[in-house]
Amino acid sequence: MESSRPLDAYSQIVTGVAERLTPKVASLRVPRADQRQGRAGESLGSGVVFTGDGFLLTNAHVVGQSTAGTAEFSDGTSAPFRVVGADPLSDLAVLRADGPTPEPAELGEADTLKVGQLVVAVGNPLGLAGSVTAGVVSALGRSLPARGRVIEDVIQTDAALNPGNSGGALADAEARVVGINTAVAGVGLGMAVPVNETTRRIISALMRDGRVRRAYLGLAMIPGPVPAQWRERIGRQKGLLVAQVVANGPAAKAGLRPGDLLLTVAGKPVAVSQDLQRLMFDEAIGRPLAITVMRNGALVDVIAEPSELVAA
């Protein structure tokens, strides 16, 4: 018997994911007014069914300011949908179909992904339903400047993405959705919003309230190393280095300064931006927040009171 070749095993994984996931990814048609032409038009995108009662997940930029549209599935069925809520800061939106939908996709956990891991993108680029591409995770924790904002903690992949793939699924080898494809960043370079603890909270808030309330400190930060002489003592290698403090913001009022290295917030260690982001939801608004920083070789404790982030 001829032994299985690596390509055959690879193909089996990709085709298996495609078979399981393609029926669960809709092609979205979203009506929009074309202000330049003064007439109505529509934008195309993708959406992933993620509950048994008709909720779909897509990108906020796919729906824009629209409140409704049509979801078309690979079996030829379609259903109108309404926009339940959208969150431009994470580029996620939740829709609700008014009609039967396929069985939901399983949401996975992006925080377990490894660079080099196989991923499969399923979407509807250029309105072509059920298109599948495959590649690997190229990088994790990227920041993506997009449409006047920065989307944090995105997954970078070399799985080919095209216009219309936005809102579609990025899946692992078990067909679990680990990301929602959000952008084509360049030739052979795509980005996806991860499905993890933070985005699950965002999705839940959109389903419940139609919006996401966030706490705001007024800081711009980058990862930074803990000084070598402190690493063993505090058991930390990295923190978040304050690059900028917004004037008159909560962080400025608390006395935080550029050059401070954040080590803990609310008693929890912070080393990458998502560590802080997962703490900046509605329950933190207006409540004292204990922050420990390293400043000039010494540990300093401050108390900040986050305000509510107001959309521009």
ZIURQUI-V815978 format. One record per residue. N is the residue number from 1. SS is DSSP state (helix for helix, strand for strand, loop for the rest). OMEGA is omega in whole degrees, 0 to 359 (NA if undefined). Layout:
# ZIURQUI-V815978
[[N & SS & OMEGA] [N & SS & OMEGA]]
This chain:
# ZIURQUI-V815978
[[1 & loop & 180] [2 & loop & 181] [3 & loop & 179] [4 & loop & 179] [5 & loop & 179] [6 & helix & 180] [7 & helix & 180] [8 & helix & 179] [9 & helix & 178] [10 & helix & 181] [11 & helix & 179] [12 & helix & 179] [13 & helix & 184] [14 & helix & 180] [15 & helix & 178] [16 & helix & 177] [17 & helix & 181] [18 & helix & 181] [19 & helix & 183] [20 & helix & 191] [21 & helix & 184] [22 & helix & 180] [23 & helix & 185] [24 & helix & 181] [25 & strand & 184] [26 & strand & 167] [27 & strand & 184] [28 & strand & 172] [29 & strand & 186] [30 & strand & 180] [31 & strand & 178] [32 & strand & 175] [33 & strand & 177] [34 & strand & 185] [35 & loop & 181] [36 & loop & 182] [37 & loop & 180] [38 & loop & 179] [39 & strand & 182] [40 & strand & 176] [41 & strand & 177] [42 & strand & 174] [43 & strand & 182] [44 & strand & 177] [45 & strand & 180] [46 & strand & 178] [47 & strand & 184] [48 & strand & 175] [49 & strand & 183] [50 & loop & 171] [51 & loop & 180] [52 & loop & 181] [53 & loop & 166] [54 & loop & 176] [55 & strand & 177] [56 & strand & 178] [57 & strand & 179] [58 & strand & 177] [59 & loop & 175] [60 & helix & 182] [61 & helix & 176] [62 & helix & 182] [63 & helix & 179] [64 & loop & 179] [65 & loop & 182] [66 & loop & 181] [67 & loop & 184] [68 & strand & 178] [69 & strand & 182] [70 & strand & 176] [71 & strand & 179] [72 & strand & 185] [73 & loop & 186] [74 & loop & 178] [75 & loop & 177] [76 & loop & 179] [77 & loop & 177] [78 & strand & 179] [79 & strand & 172] [80 & strand & 176] [81 & strand & 171] [82 & strand & 179] [83 & strand & 179] [84 & strand & 180] [85 & strand & 179] [86 & strand & 181] [87 & strand & 183] [88 & loop & 183] [89 & loop & 176] [90 & loop & 185] [91 & loop & 176] [92 & strand & 175] [93 & strand & 177] [94 & strand & 179] [95 & strand & 175] [96 & strand & 180] [97 & strand & 177] [98 & strand & 182] [99 & loop & 181] [100 & loop & 176] [101 & loop & 177] [102 & loop & 174] [103 & loop & 185] [104 & loop & 171] [105 & loop & 176] [106 & loop & 176] [107 & strand & 182] [108 & loop & 183] [109 & loop & 184] [110 & helix & 182] [111 & helix & 177] [112 & helix & 181] [113 & loop & 176] [114 & loop & 174] [115 & loop & 184] [116 & loop & 181] [117 & loop & 178] [118 & strand & 174] [119 & strand & 182] [120 & strand & 178] [121 & strand & 179] [122 & strand & 181] [123 & strand & 185] [124 & loop & 183] [125 & helix & 178] [126 & helix & 179] [127 & helix & 180] [128 & loop & 189] [129 & loop & 171] [130 & loop & 178] [131 & strand & 184] [132 & strand & 171] [133 & strand & 181] [134 & strand & 179] [135 & strand & 180] [136 & strand & 170] [137 & strand & 182] [138 & strand & 180] [139 & strand & 180] [140 & strand & 175] [141 & strand & 179] [142 & strand & 170] [143 & strand & 185] [144 & strand & 172] [145 & strand & 183] [146 & strand & 173] [147 & loop & 174] [148 & loop & 179] [149 & strand & 177] [150 & strand & 175] [151 & strand & 185] [152 & strand & 168] [153 & strand & 181] [154 & strand & 176] [155 & strand & 174] [156 & strand & 181] [157 & strand & 175] [158 & loop & 173] [159 & loop & 187] [160 & loop & 176] [161 & loop & 179] [162 & loop & 177] [163 & loop & 185] [164 & loop & 173] [165 & loop & 182] [166 & loop & 182] [167 & loop & 179] [168 & loop & 188] [169 & strand & 164] [170 & strand & 189] [171 & strand & 175] [172 & loop & 185] [173 & loop & 178] [174 & loop & 180] [175 & loop & 174] [176 & loop & 183] [177 & strand & 181] [178 & strand & 179] [179 & strand & 174] [180 & strand & 184] [181 & strand & 187] [182 & strand & 187] [183 & strand & 168] [184 & strand & 186] [185 & strand & 180] [186 & strand & 181] [187 & loop & 180] [188 & loop & 183] [189 & strand & 179] [190 & strand & 180] [191 & strand & 179] [192 & strand & 174] [193 & strand & 183] [194 & strand & 169] [195 & loop & 181] [196 & loop & 183] [197 & helix & 182] [198 & helix & 182] [199 & helix & 174] [200 & helix & 176] [201 & helix & 178] [202 & helix & 180] [203 & helix & 180] [204 & helix & 179] [205 & helix & 178] [206 & helix & 179] [207 & helix & 185] [208 & helix & 189] [209 & helix & 182] [210 & loop & 179] [211 & loop & 180] [212 & loop & 174] [213 & loop & 182] [214 & strand & 173] [215 & strand & 186] [216 & strand & 177] [217 & loop & 182] [218 & loop & 180] [219 & strand & 166] [220 & strand & 189] [221 & strand & 173] [222 & strand & 176] [223 & strand & 180] [224 & strand & 183] [225 & strand & 170] [226 & loop & 178] [227 & loop & 187] [228 & helix & 184] [229 & helix & 181] [230 & helix & 190] [231 & helix & 181] [232 & helix & 184] [233 & helix & 182] [234 & helix & 177] [235 & loop & 182] [236 & loop & 176] [237 & loop & 186] [238 & strand & 171] [239 & strand & 177] [240 & strand & 183] [241 & strand & 180] [242 & strand & 179] [243 & strand & 183] [244 & strand & 176] [245 & strand & 180] [246 & loop & 181] [247 & loop & 177] [248 & loop & 176] [249 & loop & 181] [250 & helix & 180] [251 & helix & 178] [252 & helix & 180] [253 & helix & 179] [254 & loop & 178] [255 & loop & 177] [256 & loop & 186] [257 & loop & 170] [258 & loop & 183] [259 & loop & 174] [260 & loop & 177] [261 & strand & 179] [262 & strand & 179] [263 & strand & 178] [264 & strand & 173] [265 & strand & 184] [266 & loop & 178] [267 & loop & 182] [268 & strand & 181] [269 & strand & 177] [270 & loop & 180] [271 & loop & 177] [272 & loop & 188] [273 & helix & 182] [274 & helix & 175] [275 & helix & 178] [276 & helix & 182] [277 & helix & 184] [278 & loop & 176] [279 & loop & 188] [280 & loop & 176] [281 & strand & 193] [282 & helix & 183] [283 & helix & 179] [284 & helix & 185] [285 & loop & 176] [286 & loop & 181] [287 & loop & 180] [288 & strand & 183] [289 & strand & 181] [290 & strand & 182] [291 & strand & 175] [292 & strand & 180] [293 & strand & 170] [294 & strand & 183] [295 & strand & 178] [296 & loop & 176] [297 & loop & 179] [298 & strand & 176] [299 & strand & 182] [300 & strand & 177] [301 & strand & 176] [302 & strand & 176] [303 & strand & 177] [304 & strand & 177] [305 & strand & 184] [306 & loop & 172] [307 & strand & 177] [308 & strand & 177] [309 & loop & 180] [310 & loop & 180] [311 & loop & 180] [312 & loop & NA]]
